[in-house]
Amino acid sequence: MKALVLKRYGGANNVEFADLPRPTIKPDEILVQVYAAGLNPVDNIIATGSFKPIIKLQLPATMGSDLAGVVVELGSAVTRFKVGDAVFASTFDLGVGTLAEYAAVPEHAAALKPDNLDFVQAASIPMVGLTSWQAFAERARLQPGQKVFIPAGAGGIGSFAIQLAKLLGAKVATTTSTGNVDFVRQLGADEVIDYKKQEFEELLRDYDVVLATLRGGELERSLQVVGTGSKIVSLVGPPDAAFAQQRGMNFAMKFVFELLSGKIIRLAKRRKASYSFLFVRPDGRQLANIGDHLAASRLRPVVDTVFPFAQAKEGLAYLAQGRAKGKVVVQMATSVPEA
């Protein structure tokens, strides 16, 4: 089968197409013919080698972690799916790449594709959907009436997180460029800051939850908008000691992460807030819950651009520019059914 693989760390120049054997599935896995694969910023970051201490890949490794497709083979222990089912899944951090014609997906990571979504739309959901769900429903325990700040609202994660926060009953503030102000308002944002004209920390106050999505100084600036008892959930780091503990890392790594996160944790405490780092995990049952909301049109996918499989590298390069409005998706074949 054809796959897009990372030959060695060092960036996009080390990503190439290769012919690989069709995967052999384990008893608890389903073999999925991939019809579409969503791209995520972490794909480009992994290629640089920055995540080597956290994600252990056996190189060469197939790229990608979001997919939508059709089940073509079942492991002997699989009970939730049958051959012919249309599914979507995240395989992030499971050692399974999705930018390939076939993928062996653990049963626990997959869910039935909502009937009202085509495969491209479904492939855009898993990473951003699960990240938003785990940040708001699990980590922050977001309650109706609370205020949430989601920077970069027009991006892949922001465009979904705004919708989910509104679905959970929150008031949402976001930042975006001038041309996307109306777009994020249509997604449900209540307070929109045009970062080309205004500084969000001068306008927002007493927010209950911050979903940190931008690197650099944005995280520390976000602390200026929080109130007492608020929660800062960071998707971009720095990782904290609790994350190292969760992944069973050794004492040295726990110590390193404690040092890396020490400053932001201290600054958060001064604001009587808490900081935590979120590393999304695949979860088919959570994805099924998200799918129910998608099926009922309470949430909707936002797709910026679709690249054919042969141009998957161009898709990653386009994503790296940081200008996508919503998600970038790779379509494996033009002849696949729409739903």
C-alpha positions, 0 to 999 in steps of 0.5 A: 500500500502507499503511505506517507512516511517519516524516514528520520527526524529533521523536518518536512524534507525527511517525509516521503511516499513509500510502498508498505505492506498492508497492516496485519491486525491484532485481535483488538483491532480493525483494519480500515481502508482510509478514505480521508485523513485530517492533518494537525499541526502536531504532524509537522512538529513530530517530524522535527523530532521535538516530541522524541522524549514523549512520543516513541516512534519506530522509524520509518513511521507513517504520518498522520493520526486522524482518519475516516474510512470503512472497516474491511477486516475485524480482529477476533476480539472486536465486538463493536464494529462489522465489516463495511462500517464507516468509521472515524478515529484518532490514532494519536500516540498509538504508533499508528499512522493514517496517511496511508491506504490502510490503517490498523486501528484499535477498536477502543479508538474508533467510532461510527461515522455520523451519517450526515458527514462525508468522509472528508468532514469526518476526518477533520474531527477526531483530534480537535474534537477529542482535544476540546472535549477532554479540555472542557468536559474533563479537565476544566469541568466547564459549567453553563454560564462560565466564561472561556477564552479560546485564542486563535478562534479561526484555526483548526482547534479554535473553530471546533472548541468555540462550538463545543464551549457554546454547546456546554453553555459557556460564554466564549471570547476569542482572538482572530484577524480582521478578515475572520471576525464574522467567521468566528462570530458565526461559530458562536463566539460572543466576544471577538478580539481583532488581534491586529487592532486590539490587545486581548489582555486589555479587554477581557477580565475574570475568565473561568477557563483559558484554552492555551493554543498558541506558543510564545508569550501568549500563555503568560499574557492569558493569565491577565484575563483569568479570575480567582479559581480559574483553570488554564489548560494548555495544549502547547506546553510547557508539560508539567510533572503531572503529565510525566507521572501520567505517562509513567516517565522516570524521575529525571523526566518528571524533574525536567518537566517540573522545571519547565512548567515551574514559572507558569504554575507560579504565575498562575498561583499568584492569580489564584488559578491553576495550570495543567498541560493536556496531551490528547488521548484517543477515545472512541466512546468520547468520539461517539458522543461527539458524533451524536452532536454532529449528527444532530447538527449541534456541532459542525466540521469546518474544513479549509482545504482538501488535498489529494493524497498525492499532494499530502506533503503540500498539505502539510506545508500549507498547514505549517503556514498557519493561515488555515480557516478550520481543518486541512484534510487529505482525501485518499481517492476521488472515487470514494462515496460521500457518506 
